[in-house]
Amino acid sequence: MTIHLLFKIAAVGILVSVLGQVLKHAGREEQAFLTSLAGLLLVLFWIVPYISQLFDTIQKLFSL
């Protein structure tokens, strides 16, 4: 995993939290929730290949 990915995840977290607060104060709680959900899904799509690689490495390590 590169440091670039960590910075991207941090940037998405900051952006989602700011947008969520702005939307909540504007009375749009539903859009704030959808923004948070979209940020979570985006980060999960970035991380899933690394999790798959981790499981493959563990499987090779224990020769299952």
QUIDA-V489623 format. One record per pair of residues at least 24 apart in sequence whose C-alpha atoms are under 8 Angstrom apart, sorted by the first residue. I is the first residue (numbers start at 1). J is the second residue. D is the distance in whole Angstrom. If there is no record, write none. Layout:
# QUIDA-V489623
I;J;D / I;J;D
This chain:
# QUIDA-V489623
1;50;7 / 9;43;6 / 12;39;6 / 12;43;8 / 13;39;7
